[in-house]
């Protein structure tokens, strides 16, 4: 059974209390429940990790080395400057999809650059919590196809 890690960076723990126009009204636990439901339907496993600290995200990637088939990453603000996170994602050599709840291209200029996008398998943004579930469906299908 394929196994995926959903990795969330700074401030994602504040979902449900942040600006609903950008981030929706679901809490992180509710978003994780939506992802879990899709994982069950797809017959894959998902693990979740969130931290406001880049080093903790790096530690999580390293601790899960060899246990995962891919990652879904919402780096939060680290998307724009998290080079240590980028190095850990390069080193793990796993496919990952970069996700965003809002559309960074429709927001502040500093949000429009991602240090992760050039190493990501792809990016899904602007669909709220559905960005995560779409990423899981696509990533699971890619991993399945590539394992044949």
Secondary structure, DSSP 8 states (H G I E B T S, - for coil): --EEEEEE-TTGGGTTTS-HHHH-S--HHHHHHHHHHHHHHHT-EEEEEE-S-HHHHHHHHHHTTTT-SEEEEE-GGGGGT-HHHHHHHHHHT-EEEEEESS-GGGS-GGGG--SSTTTSSEEEESSTTHHHHHHHHHHHHHHHHHH-
